[in-house]
Amino acid sequence: MKSATCATVATPIMATLLATPSLAQDRPLTVDVTEVYRAGGVNAQEWAFFGPSLQASFDEAGNLLVLDAFNKRIVIVGADGRLERVVGRAGEGPGEFQQIQAFAVWRDGRFAVPDTDHTAIQVFSPDGELERFVRWAGGARTLSSALHHREIRADPLGDRLIARGVQGVLVEMMNFANRRMGHPEDDTRGVDDRALEGLNVSGDVTASEPILQGWRAPRPELQLEAADLEDWSKVVSSLEDRYFEPGFHWDVLPDGTIAYSDSSADW
């Protein structure tokens, strides 16, 4: 009797699903793309010979700003594809770069570039002039501090950056290297890699505050000792993403709203 009842109930449900073939189906979209200009390439002009690992962003005027970390510079390309200016060069002075790997662009064309060896965030005007040299809180140059600003966005509502944190195990690794090299450890770790913090760059020293904490899948806490850090197989395994674990993705909208995606659903 139970089997017959189940079959009777299931039949109309299956019929309903089969009658709606569009349910949960992908809908292909077509996009017409018109090339406006190109920058870079084998036959590019000298100013467009970029190094690897580029980052790029537009301002509201349509200018393209390219962080060329390999060549220690910011290249600004106008909306017509022509070179507007090159900002920065390798050096130890203000407005020069030593160790850079990320930048953030405000809509009005200002941009900020964290520099590990300067232990500061340099803020530039739209015309490429250095506005402020903002020291990191604490002031100590540590290897782990380089990791704290590798993914940043400009806050459109003011002189603030939105920064994603890093995995705690990376900080432990860097602190271990600091100890070996005689550098101080980093005791201002900020938020982790599933969280965002605001960095105020309106003054002479950065001021940070947590903004949000994303969901993290439960996992055992990993405590690495000095001996463990010399066993790279254990370190690498601790950094591997787990299959089917949702990523943490985020961005800042033009009105200052922060959009992010992760998951706390129980599947």
C-alpha positions, 0 to 999 in steps of 0.5 A, spaced: 500 500 500 505 504 501 509 503 495 502 504 491 501 511 494 508 513 493 507 512 485 500 515 485 503 522 488 510 522 484 506 521 477 503 528 477 509 531 480 514 528 474 509 530 469 509 537 472 517 538 471 517 535 464 512 540 462 516 545 464 523 544 460 525 551 461 526 550 468 533 551 471 536 551 464 541 556 461 540 561 457 545 563 452 547 571 451 550 574 445 554 580 446 557 585 440 564 587 442 567 593 439 574 594 439 576 602 442 583 601 442 589 596 444 595 598 449 601 593 450 603 587 445 609 585 441 609 591 437 606 596 442 610 603 443 615 603 448 611 606 454 606 600 453 611 595 454 608 592 460 611 587 465 607 581 468 601 581 473 598 587 471 592 590 475 588 595 471 582 600 473 578 605 470 576 612 472 569 616 471 572 620 465 574 613 462 581 613 463 585 607 464 590 606 470 595 600 469 599 598 475 605 595 472 608 593 478 614 589 475 616 596 472 614 600 478 610 605 475 602 607 474 601 608 466 595 612 465 591 611 458 586 616 456 579 614 453 582 615 446 588 610 447 593 615 447 598 615 453 596 621 458 602 620 463 606 615 467 607 616 474 612 613 479 619 609 478 623 605 482 626 609 488 626 610 495 623 617 495 616 620 496 612 618 489 617 613 487 616 605 488 619 599 491 615 593 493 608 594 490 603 589 488 596 592 488 592 599 487 585 602 488 582 608 483 577 613 485 572 615 480 575 622 480 582 619 478 585 619 484 589 613 486 592 609 492 598 605 492 601 601 498 608 600 498 611 594 502 618 597 503 616 604 504 611 601 509 606 606 507 600 608 502 602 613 497 595 617 495 596 621 488 592 626 485 588 625 478 594 629 475 599 624 478 602 628 483 603 625 490 598 628 495 599 624 501 604 619 504 600 615 509 604 611 514 602 604 516 600 604 523 605 601 527 611 603 522 615 597 522 617 593 516 615 586 516 614 581 510 607 579 513 605 587 512 606 586 504 600 581 504 595 585 508 594 590 502 594 585 496 586 586 494 583 593 495 578 598 493 577 605 493 571 607 497 567 612 493 564 616 499 571 618 502 578 618 503 578 610 505 580 604 502 576 597 503 581 591 504 580 584 504 585 580 509 589 574 508 589 567 511 592 567 518 597 561 516 600 566 511 602 571 516 605 565 521 609 564 515 611 571 514 613 572 522 617 565 522 621 568 516 621 575 520 624 572 526 629 568 522 631 575 518 631 579 525 625 583 523 620 584 528 613 580 528 607 583 525 602 584 531 597 588 527 594 582 523 587 586 522 582 581 519 582 575 515 581 572 508 573 572 509 573 579 512 573 586 509 576 592 513 576 600 512 583 603 511 582 611 513 588 614 508 586 622 510 591 623 515 599 621 516 598 614 519 592 609 516 587 607 521 583 601 520 576 598 522 573 592 521 567 592 516 564 585 515 566 578 516 564 573 511 562 565 513 567 560 513 566 553 513 568 549 519 575 546 520 580 544 525 584 550 527 591 549 525 597 551 529 604 551 526 610 551 530 617 553 527 618 546 525 612 545 521 614 551 517 620 548 515 616 542 512 613 545 506 608 539 504 604 541 511 604 548 509 602 547 502 596 542 504 594 548 509 593 553 504 589 548 499 582 550 498 577 544 500 573 542 494 566 545 494 567 550 499 564 557 497 569 562 495 569 569 498 567 574 492 566 582 493 566 589 490 564 596 492 559 599 488 559 606 485 554 609 491 559 605 496 555 599 498 559 593 499 556 587 495 559 580 497 558 573 496 559 567 500 554 562 503 552 559 510 547 555 507 547 547 510 547 543 504 
